Amino acid sequence: MDKKIKEECGIFGVYNSFGHTDAANITYYGLFALQHRGQESCGIAVNDDGTIIYHKDMGLVPDVFNDTLLNHLKGTVAVGHVRYSTTGNAKRENAQPLVTKYKKGTLTVAHNGSLINADELRKEFEDNGAIFQTTGDSEVIAYLIARERIKSHSIEEAVARSMPFLKGSFSLVIMSPRKLLAVRDQWGFRPLTMGKTDHSYIFASETCALDAVDAEFVRDIKPGEIVCIDNNGISSDERHCGGKHKLCIFEYIYFSRPDSVVDGISVYDARRRAGALLAKEHPVDADIVIAVPDSGTDAAIGYAQQSGIPYGIGIIKNRYIGRTFIHPTQEQRVRAVKIKLNVLKETIKGKRVIMVDDSIVRGTTSQRIVQTIRDAGAKEVHLRVSCPPFLYPCYFGTDIPSQDGLIAVTHNADEICKIIGADSLGFLNNESLFKILGDDNMDYCAACFTGNYPMEVPFYNEGGKQCE
């Protein structure tokens, strides 16, 4: 199948202030709410009076954990992680959180993002005798923090000393035997938020995870900020704050759940605005607006509201098939699409259909869905996409390692329209991206669409190979 663009992971942390030992159970439900951010592996590590115990494995949260395991994971502090690999292979040893023992004790790290200079740092550390157990960049971060901790008076100071060495995106939840930290890179590429309950403080990738554990939203972690919680309360180190905010715009288009609020902006509202802008930029006479579920639904609603064309349910999604449902042969891929998405013929037969999706990557899935809509009796199929064409690699945690395979790199919109078999095709304009946020003061990273990277990045040639 033509996979959707994916993001690396979701992170969660809880600090119980009054000795409650249910941190693992709270984390379990938080990870459940973040499952959309990663379906390959998951894990929970807990602090039991200074002793760190953990469990992690390949699979979804409810498959990896059960009551017996959660009852074993008793502790007052916990860190959780759901993973989709963009750096490092999809293997059990790369599952997180990473638990590392070193001279100062135990360090537990959960990471969302991707480092540009991970290979460079890994080589430097290996040349000095370091041994790595994983292939991901998160272990590089853990090693760096452990190294700096040897020379620092506290774990938070070690993190602060590590940050200038890290290039790229990183939202982190870090657990030491006595403290829980939340850290966000200076650009704020990936979201990270803080909440609280009567007896706990929570860190999570999205506010939907706070809702899942009945936590009250407190605030977003600032780009460059280090927040530390221990028995003395909460402290904040903002010495690395103050740079330009470059949150990934695709958090609003696809990654985050629509019921989340990211850096003060409703994801649902952003997607609905994207659909309304599409209706203004690419109007067409039609009878019904439908969505490619689930990520295209909110934009389709916005398109329908702006255009005045009725919104209807035209495609039904089988919600028991994960995002990694991939088969190797063409026949199996076609059958997989039909199993995952089925057309509601009564809605579209004999009608001119506007179909709204969040993105086009390689175009093959769009082609199959358009053909399925036609086979179900649609008179016309007009595809509208709530983001611009993908043209450039991403180095900050989105699964676009090169230009190889991106259909928009080698074909313009008219050519793509012909390839996928639609009657018309419209992408959201680059100029309209900032408008979906509804905040003129909000900045973001859209380099995968524009090629304007916020920092120096590796150079890749047309074949997707890194050049020296």
C-alpha positions in Angstrom: 0.0 0.0 0.0 1.0 3.6 -0.6 1.7 4.3 3.1 0.8 7.6 4.7 3.5 9.9 5.9 4.3 8.9 9.5 5.8 10.5 12.5 8.2 9.0 14.9 6.5 8.5 18.2 4.5 9.7 21.2 5.8 10.2 24.7 4.2 10.3 28.1 5.4 10.8 31.7 3.8 11.0 35.1 5.1 12.1 38.5 2.9 11.2 41.5 3.5 13.7 44.3 1.9 11.8 47.2 3.3 8.3 46.9 0.6 6.8 44.7 2.1 3.7 42.9 -0.3 3.7 39.9 2.0 5.6 37.6 2.2 2.7 35.1 -1.6 2.4 34.8 -1.9 6.2 34.2 0.8 5.9 31.5 -0.9 2.9 29.9 -4.1 5.0 29.3 -2.0 7.9 28.1 -0.2 5.8 25.6 -3.5 4.4 24.4 -4.5 8.0 23.5 -1.2 8.5 21.7 -1.4 5.2 19.8 -1.9 7.0 16.5 1.7 8.4 16.8 3.3 5.0 16.6 2.1 1.4 16.2 5.4 -0.6 15.9 6.4 -0.8 19.5 5.7 0.6 23.0 7.0 0.5 26.5 6.6 1.7 30.1 9.3 2.3 32.7 8.5 3.0 36.3 10.5 4.3 39.3 9.9 2.2 42.4 11.7 4.1 45.2 14.8 4.7 43.1 14.7 1.3 41.3 13.7 1.5 37.6 11.7 -1.5 36.2 10.3 -1.6 32.7 8.6 -3.6 30.0 8.6 -2.9 26.2 8.0 -5.0 23.1 6.8 -4.8 19.5 3.1 -4.3 19.0 0.2 -2.1 20.0 -0.3 -0.9 23.6 -3.1 -3.4 24.4 -1.1 -6.2 22.9 2.1 -5.5 24.8 0.5 -4.8 28.2 -2.0 -6.7 30.4 -3.2 -6.5 34.0 -0.5 -8.8 35.2 2.3 -6.7 33.7 0.8 -3.4 34.9 0.4 -4.8 38.4 4.1 -5.7 38.4 5.1 -2.2 37.2 4.4 -0.4 40.5 6.0 3.0 41.0 5.4 6.6 41.7 7.0 7.9 38.5 6.7 6.5 35.0 7.7 7.2 31.4 6.0 5.7 28.4 6.5 5.6 24.6 4.8 4.5 21.4 7.1 4.2 18.4 7.1 4.4 14.6 10.7 4.1 13.4 12.1 6.8 11.1 15.6 6.5 12.5 16.7 2.9 13.4 15.0 -0.3 12.4 11.7 -1.7 13.6 13.3 -4.1 16.1 12.6 -4.9 19.7 16.0 -3.5 20.8 15.0 -0.1 19.4 11.7 0.0 21.4 11.6 2.7 24.0 11.8 4.0 26.7 15.6 3.5 26.8 16.8 2.5 30.2 20.6 3.0 30.7 22.7 2.2 33.7 25.8 4.3 34.2 28.1 5.7 36.9 25.5 8.0 38.4 22.7 5.5 38.4 19.9 4.8 35.9 18.7 7.1 33.1 15.5 6.6 31.3 14.7 8.4 28.0 11.7 8.6 25.7 12.3 10.6 22.5 10.0 12.0 19.8 11.9 13.5 16.9 15.0 12.9 14.8 18.6 14.2 15.0 20.4 15.5 12.0 23.8 14.8 13.5 23.1 11.4 15.1 25.6 9.6 12.9 28.2 12.2 13.6 27.7 12.0 17.3 27.6 8.2 17.3 30.9 7.9 15.5 32.5 10.4 17.9 31.3 8.4 20.9 32.3 5.0 19.4 35.7 6.3 18.6 36.0 7.1 22.3 34.9 3.6 23.4 31.2 3.9 23.6 29.1 0.7 22.9 25.6 1.1 21.5 22.8 -1.5 21.8 20.4 0.1 19.4 20.5 1.7 15.9 18.3 4.7 16.8 19.3 8.2 17.6 17.6 8.2 20.9 20.4 6.1 22.5 22.8 8.8 21.2 20.9 11.4 23.2 20.9 9.1 26.3 24.6 8.6 26.1 25.3 12.3 25.7 23.2 13.2 28.7 24.9 10.4 30.8 28.3 11.7 29.7 27.5 15.3 30.7 25.9 14.1 34.0 29.3 12.8 35.1 30.5 16.5 35.0 27.3 18.1 36.3 25.7 18.6 39.7 22.3 17.5 38.5 20.5 15.7 35.7 18.8 18.9 34.6 22.2 20.6 34.3 23.5 17.6 32.3 20.5 18.0 29.9 21.2 21.7 29.6 24.9 21.0 28.8 23.8 18.4 26.2 21.4 20.6 24.2 23.9 22.6 22.2 25.3 19.3 20.8 21.9 18.1 19.5 20.9 19.2 16.0 17.4 18.4 14.9 14.1 17.7 16.6 13.7 16.3 20.1 10.9 16.3 22.6 12.0 14.2 25.6 10.7 12.8 28.8 13.6 11.8 31.0 13.4 9.9 34.3 16.2 9.6 36.9 15.9 7.8 40.2 14.5 11.0 41.8 13.3 13.3 39.1 11.2 13.6 35.9 12.1 16.0 33.2 10.4 17.3 30.0 12.6 18.8 27.3 11.8 20.4 24.0 14.4 21.4 21.3 15.1 25.1 20.7 12.9 25.1 17.6 9.9 23.3 19.0 9.6 21.0 16.1 7.5 18.4 18.0 4.8 19.2 20.5 5.0 18.6 24.3 2.5 19.6 26.9 2.1 19.5 30.7 -1.0 18.8 32.8 -1.9 17.9 36.3 -4.3 15.9 38.4 -5.0 16.1 42.1 -1.8 14.1 42.9 0.2 14.0 39.6 1.9 16.0 37.0 1.8 14.8 33.5 3.9 15.3 30.4 2.5 14.2 27.0 3.0 14.7 23.3 -0.6 15.8 22.9 -3.5 17.2 25.0 -5.7 14.2 24.1 -3.5 12.1 26.3 -4.1 14.5 29.2 -7.9 14.2 28.6 -7.6 10.4 28.7 -6.2 10.4 32.2 -8.5 13.3 33.5 -5.6 15.7 33.7 -6.0 19.4 33.6 -4.0 21.2 30.9 -1.4 23.5 32.4 0.7 24.7 29.5 2.8 23.7 26.6 6.5 23.2 27.2 8.4 26.1 25.5 10.8 25.5 22.7 14.2 25.1 24.4 12.8 24.7 27.9 13.8 22.1 30.5 11.1 21.4 33.1 12.1 19.3 36.1 9.8 17.8 38.8 11.1 16.3 42.1 10.1 16.3 45.7 10.8 20.0 45.9 8.3 20.9 43.2 8.7 22.2 39.7 11.6 24.2 38.2 12.1 25.5 34.7 15.4 26.2 32.8 14.8 28.6 29.9 18.4 29.5 29.0 17.9 27.8 25.6 14.6 29.5 24.9 13.9 32.5 22.7 14.6 31.2 19.2 12.1 31.0 16.4 9.3 28.6 16.8 9.2 26.0 14.0 6.6 23.4 14.9 6.0 20.9 12.2 3.0 22.1 10.2 2.0 18.5 9.5 1.1 18.1 13.2 -2.0 20.1 12.3 -2.6 18.5 8.9 -2.3 14.8 9.9 -0.1 13.7 12.8 -2.0 15.0 15.9 -5.5 13.8 16.9 -8.2 16.3 16.0 -9.3 16.6 19.6 -5.8 17.8 20.6 -4.8 21.4 21.0 -1.1 21.9 19.9 0.7 25.1 21.1 -2.7 26.8 21.7 -4.3 25.9 18.3 -7.1 23.4 17.9 -6.1 20.7 15.4 -9.7 20.2 14.4 -10.1 24.0 13.7 -6.8 24.0 11.7 -8.0 21.1 9.5 -11.4 22.6 9.0 -9.8 25.9 7.9 -7.6 24.0 5.5 -10.7 22.5 3.9 -12.4 25.9 3.7 -9.3 27.4 2.0 -9.3 24.5 -0.5 -12.9 25.3 -1.4 -11.9 28.9 -2.1 -8.7 28.0 -4.1 -10.1 25.0 -6.0 -13.9 25.3 -6.4 -15.8 22.9 -8.6 -19.5 22.1 -9.3 -20.4 18.9 -7.5 -23.2 17.1 -5.7 -21.4 15.9 -2.5 -18.2 16.2 -0.5 -16.7 13.1 1.0 -13.5 12.4 2.9 -10.8 9.7 2.9 -11.1 8.7 6.5 -10.1 9.5 9.0 -7.4 12.2 8.4 -9.4 13.9 5.6 -12.7 14.1 7.5 -12.2 17.5 9.2 -10.9 19.2 6.0 -13.8 17.7 4.1 -16.2 19.2 6.6 -14.5 22.6 6.1 -14.7 22.3 2.3 -18.4 21.5 2.5 -19.2 24.4 4.9 -17.3 26.9 2.7 -18.7 25.6 -0.6 -22.2 24.9 0.5 -22.0 21.5 -1.1 -23.4 18.8 1.2 -21.0 16.6 3.2 -21.7 12.9 3.2 -20.1 9.6 4.3 -18.8 8.1 1.1 -16.0 5.8 2.4 -16.1 3.5 5.4 -12.9 2.6 7.1 -12.2 -0.8 8.7 -10.8 0.5 12.0 -9.4 -2.9 13.0 -6.6 -2.7 10.4 -3.5 -0.8 11.6 -1.5 1.7 9.6 1.2 -1.0 9.0 -1.1 -3.3 7.0 1.2 -3.7 4.0 1.5 -6.5 1.5 4.2 -7.1 -1.1 2.4 -8.0 -4.3 0.3 -5.7 -6.5 -2.8 -8.0 -6.1 -2.4 -8.1 -2.3 -2.0 -4.3 -2.2 -5.2 -3.8 -4.2 -7.1 -6.2 -2.0 -5.7 -4.5 1.1 -7.1 -1.2 0.1 -10.5 -2.7 -0.5 -10.4 -4.4 2.9 -9.3 -1.2 4.7 -11.6 1.3 2.8 -15.0 0.4 1.3 -17.3 2.7 -0.6 -20.8 3.5 0.5 -22.5 3.1 -2.9 -25.8 4.7 -1.9 -24.0 8.0 -1.1 -22.1 8.5 -4.4 -23.9 6.6 -7.2 -24.7 8.9 -10.0 -23.2 11.9 -8.3 -20.3 14.3 -8.9 -18.0 13.7 -6.0 -15.4 15.9 -4.3 -13.1 13.6 -2.3 -10.8 15.3 0.3 -7.6 13.7 1.6 -4.8 15.0 3.8 -1.9 14.3 1.4 -0.6 12.4 -1.7 2.7 10.6 -1.2 3.3 8.2 -4.1 -0.1 8.4 -5.6 -0.9 4.7 -5.8 -3.4 4.6 -3.0 -5.2 7.7 -4.4 -5.3 6.1 -7.8 -7.0 3.0 -6.3 -9.5 4.9 -4.2 -10.5 7.1 -7.2 -11.0 4.0 -9.3 -13.1 2.4 -6.5 -15.3 5.5 -6.3 -15.8 5.4 -10.1 -16.6 1.7 -10.0 -19.3 2.4 -7.4 -21.1 4.7 -9.9 -19.7 8.2 -9.4 -20.2 10.4 -12.4 -17.1 12.5 -11.6 -14.4 12.4 -9.0 -12.6 15.6 -8.0 -9.7 15.1 -5.5 -8.8 17.9 -3.1 -5.7 17.7 -0.9 -5.4 19.7 2.4 -1.7 20.3 2.1 0.7 21.3 -0.7 2.7 18.6 -2.7 5.5 16.9 -0.9 8.7 17.9 -2.7 11.6 17.7 -0.2 13.0 15.3 2.4 12.3 15.9 6.1 15.1 15.6 8.7 13.0 16.3 11.8 11.1 13.1 12.4 8.7 12.8 9.5 9.0 9.7 7.3 10.3 11.4 4.2 14.0 10.5 4.1 14.5 11.5 0.4 12.7 12.7 -2.7 12.7 9.2 -4.0 9.1 8.0 -4.7 7.4 11.3 -4.1 5.1 11.7 -7.1 5.1 15.5 -7.0 8.8 15.6 -7.5 8.6 14.3 -11.1 5.0 15.3 -12.0 3.0 18.5 -11.9 -0.6 18.6 -10.6 -2.2 18.0 -14.1 0.0 15.0 -14.6 -0.7 13.6 -11.2 -4.4 14.1 -11.8 -4.2 12.1 -15.0 -2.1 9.3 -13.3 -4.6 8.9 -10.4 -7.6 9.1 -12.8 -9.4 12.0 -11.2 -11.4 14.6 -13.1 -9.6 17.4 -11.3 -7.0 17.8 -8.6 -6.3 20.6 -6.2 -3.6 21.0 -3.6 -3.6 23.6 -0.8 -1.3 26.5 -1.8 1.9 27.0 0.1 0.8 30.6 0.7 -2.2 29.4 2.6 -0.4 27.1 5.0 -0.1 29.8 7.7 -3.7 30.7 7.4 -4.9 27.3 8.7 -3.4 28.1 12.1 -5.6 31.2 12.5 -2.7 32.9 14.2 -0.5 35.4 12.3 2.2 35.2 15.0 2.6 31.4 14.9 5.6 30.1 12.9 6.1 26.6 11.7 8.4 24.3 9.6 7.0 23.4 6.2 10.3 22.5 4.6 8.9 19.2 3.1 6.7 21.4 0.9 9.0 24.5 0.4 12.6 23.3 0.8 13.1 26.2 3.3 14.8 24.4 6.2 15.2 26.3 9.5 18.7 25.0 9.9 21.5 23.5 7.8 20.6 20.0 6.7 22.4 17.1 4.9 22.3 17.3 1.1 20.7 14.5 -0.9 20.9 14.1 -4.6 18.0 13.3 -6.9 18.3 9.6 -6.2 17.8 10.1 -2.5 21.4 9.3 -1.7 23.3 11.4 0.8 26.2 13.3 -0.7 29.4 13.9 1.3 
